[in-house]
């Protein structure tokens, strides 16, 4: 007879971890797209109706520290996803760092700069999805550490 070991990792862990890995890869693509965006790219988005002129101007005038905040949020999230894949407890700390930097970015954009007034509904939705998934990643990694799945 085979006995189920306490060390077996549930399939649901791998499904959620896989989704968080995909989300983190999308974060890398968003970051690289942002830092590689030229004035011509912004003008194209405005002309195609994908972005308001006000939001294009806002992005173009962003200080360098906001790009650094974006980078820390994205790449600490990527490292957290890798730790989940490897079942390492560092996922909790890395996802926490990512969430803190996500919240710094959101506070600057939505509270200090009131950028929500110049963003499309889709852009606002995506920003809030980033926060929600950041919270889920911290919660999930903490829960799995407590359950002994990540060590």
C-alpha positions in Angstrom: 0.0 0.0 0.0 1.2 3.5 -0.7 0.8 6.1 2.0 0.4 9.8 1.2 3.3 11.7 2.7 2.9 15.0 4.5 5.6 16.3 2.2 3.4 15.9 -0.9 2.8 19.3 -2.4 -0.9 19.8 -3.5 -1.6 20.4 -7.1 -3.3 23.7 -6.2 0.1 24.9 -5.0 1.6 24.4 -8.3 -1.4 25.9 -10.2 -1.3 29.1 -8.1 2.5 29.2 -8.3 2.4 28.8 -12.0 -0.1 31.7 -12.3 2.1 33.9 -10.1 5.1 33.0 -12.3 3.2 34.0 -15.5 2.0 37.2 -13.7 5.6 38.1 -12.8 6.8 37.5 -16.4 4.1 39.9 -17.5 5.5 42.3 -15.0 8.9 42.1 -16.6 7.4 42.8 -20.0 5.5 45.8 -18.6 8.7 47.1 -17.0 10.8 46.7 -20.1 8.0 48.3 -22.2 7.9 51.2 -19.8 11.6 51.9 -19.7 12.0 51.4 -23.5 9.1 53.7 -24.3 10.1 56.6 -26.6 8.3 59.9 -27.2 7.2 58.4 -30.6 5.7 55.4 -28.9 3.7 57.6 -26.6 2.5 59.7 -29.5 1.4 56.5 -31.3 -0.6 55.4 -28.2 -2.3 58.8 -28.0 -3.0 58.8 -31.8 -4.5 55.3 -31.6 -6.7 56.3 -28.6 -4.9 53.9 -26.2 -3.8 56.7 -23.9 -4.7 60.3 -23.2 -2.3 63.1 -24.0 -2.3 64.0 -20.3 -1.3 60.5 -19.3 1.4 60.3 -22.0 2.8 63.6 -20.7 2.7 62.2 -17.1 4.6 59.1 -18.1 7.2 61.2 -20.1 7.9 63.4 -17.1 8.1 60.7 -14.5 11.2 61.1 -12.2 13.8 58.3 -12.3 13.0 57.2 -8.8 9.6 56.0 -9.9 11.2 53.7 -12.4 13.4 52.4 -9.7 10.4 51.8 -7.5 8.7 50.0 -10.4 11.9 47.8 -10.9 12.1 46.8 -7.3 8.4 45.9 -7.2 8.6 43.8 -10.4 11.9 42.0 -9.8 11.3 41.3 -6.1 8.0 39.7 -7.3 9.9 37.7 -9.9 12.3 36.5 -7.2 9.4 35.6 -5.0 7.8 33.5 -7.8 11.1 31.7 -8.3 11.3 31.0 -4.6 7.8 29.6 -4.7 8.9 27.3 -7.5 11.8 26.2 -5.4 9.6 26.0 -2.3 11.8 28.4 -0.4 10.6 30.6 2.5 12.3 33.7 1.0 9.1 34.0 -1.1 7.3 35.6 1.8 9.9 38.4 2.3 10.4 39.0 -1.4 6.6 39.2 -2.1 6.3 41.6 0.9 9.0 43.9 -0.5 7.2 43.8 -3.9 3.9 44.7 -2.3 5.5 47.6 -0.3 7.0 49.0 -3.5 3.7 48.5 -5.4 1.9 50.5 -2.7 4.6 53.2 -2.9 4.0 53.5 -6.6 0.2 53.5 -6.2 0.4 56.1 -3.5 2.5 58.4 -5.7 0.3 57.9 -8.7 -3.2 57.9 -7.3 -2.8 60.0 -4.2 0.0 62.5 -4.7 -0.3 62.9 -8.5 -4.0 62.1 -8.9 -3.1 60.3 -12.1 -6.3 58.3 -12.0 -8.1 61.3 -13.5 -6.0 61.0 -16.7 -6.0 57.2 -17.0 -8.4 55.0 -18.9 -10.7 52.7 -17.0 -8.6 49.8 -18.3 -5.4 51.3 -17.0 -6.9 51.9 -13.6 -8.3 48.3 -13.5 -4.8 47.0 -14.3 -3.2 49.1 -11.6 -5.6 47.7 -9.1 -5.1 44.1 -10.3 -1.4 44.7 -9.5 -2.3 45.6 -5.9 -4.7 42.7 -5.6 -2.3 40.1 -7.0 0.5 41.5 -4.8 -1.7 41.0 -1.7 -2.6 37.5 -2.9 1.1 36.6 -3.4 2.0 37.7 0.1 -1.0 35.9 1.6 -0.4 32.7 -0.4 3.3 32.5 0.4 2.7 33.1 4.1 0.0 30.5 4.2 2.2 27.9 2.4 5.1 28.8 4.8 2.8 28.2 7.8 1.7 24.9 6.2 5.3 23.8 5.8 5.1 23.6 2.0 7.8 26.2 1.6 10.8 26.0 3.9 
